[in-house]
Amino acid sequence: MVGGGYTGLSAAIELARAGLHVQLFDRTSLGQAASSRNGWVVNPKRNYRLYKEMDLQLRNKVPKRRVKAKLRSDRTAATRSNDVWAMDFVHDQLATGRKIRVLTVVDTFSRFSPAVDARFSYKGEDVVQTLERVCRQVGYPATIRVDNGSEFISRDLDLWAYHRGVVLDFSRPGKPTDNSYIESFNGKFRAECLNAHWFMSLDDARAKMEDWRRDYNEFRPHSAIGNKVPISLMNGSSAPTPT
């Protein structure tokens, strides 16, 4: 019993209102479990009202830390190879019906594609593995443009980008035009490779995709880069800025 005729939970609340320390709940969040454990049955709406009335700290979801995320206002056009890469996923299936995912990457200046990598599934660590492999071959980009897919907002990719000095440029949700280079590349890839073949196995899919990628990079002129082939513009070669 406390002065004023309050008992139990009400007494504890009145003491807290008066500025006295009361261990009312043994968790950081005020909830039914804590109340019931002390023999009190409290309506959820009352829980919320007490939180607001007593100015208690509401628990908020901690946002993911994206150390290498870039502000869109800082976006500039690429002026040389490996300035900016664009990256995305394309989905397809084998002749058996089993689904596959293909990680596609393109250099926005030269239009060179360092990777078209098919797997049954992809996690953040798989993206890192593919990027590390191709970067050792052609160099590390300054920036990679990606959407907000779970693999691209992962801790694994953010740590890799941090250690390699790569900036991750995230597109706005629902705005595919923010990453138009990879959208254009994926359209060609689907029309000329995915829709043109049956893939008997994952190895078969990888082989056919690699043949297409090599033809795209080494033998096909692109009007956007002065009718040159993409591989000729890698390693700092001069060319008109892509449009």
C-alpha positions, 0 to 999 in steps of 0.5 A, a space after each residue: 500500500 502506498 499513500 493515496 490508496 494505490 497498490 501493486 502496479 498502480 503504486 509503482 506507477 505513482 512512485 515513478 511519476 513522483 520521480 522515485 526510482 522503481 524497477 517496474 519492469 526487468 526488460 528494456 521494453 514494456 510488455 505483457 510478459 514483464 507485467 504478467 511475471 509480476 502478477 499484473 495483467 495490463 492491457 497493451 493499449 495501457 502499456 503504450 499510454 504509460 510509455 507516452 505518459 512517463 516519457 519512457 524510451 520506445 525501442 526502435 529498430 537499429 538501422 543497418 550501417 552502410 559505411 560505403 553508401 553514397 549520397 545521390 547528390 554526389 553522383 557524377 558520370 564516369 570519365 574512365 574505365 573502372 570509375 563506375 560499375 553497375 550490378 544487378 541480378 537476372 533470373 532464369 531456369 534450367 531445362 529441368 525447371 530449376 531456378 538460377 540467378 545470374 549476377 551481371 556487372 557492367 562498366 558504365 564507361 566502356 560497357 565492358 562486362 567483367 562478370 555474368 555469373 550464374 548460381 542456384 542461389 546468391 548471398 552477400 558473401 557470394 557477391 563478394 566472392 564473384 567481385 573479388 575474383 573479377 576485380 583481381 583480373 580487371 581492377 577495382 572500381 571506384 563506385 558500384 551502382 546497385 539496387 536495394 536487394 538483400 544481397 547488396 545491402 548485406 554486411 558482407 558486401 559493405 565490409 568488402 567495399 570498405 576494405 577495398 575503397 569501393 563506394 556503393 551507390 544505391 538506387 532509389 526504390 522503384 526507380 530502375 532508371 537510377 541504374 539504367 546502364 545495367 537495365 540496358 545490359 540485362 535487356 540485351 543479355 536476356 534477348 540474345 542469350 537467355 531467351 536464345 538457349 536451353 540450359 541443360 545444367 548449371 555448367 552448361 548455362 555458365 558456358 553459354 553465358 560466358 561465350 555470350 559475354 566474350 562476344 559482347 566484350 571483344 567483338 561487338 562494336 557499340 554505338 554509345 562508345 564510338 562503335 568501338 568494342 568494350 575491351 578496347 576501352 579498358 585500362 584507361 583507353 580514351 573514348 567519348 564519354 558514354 551517353 
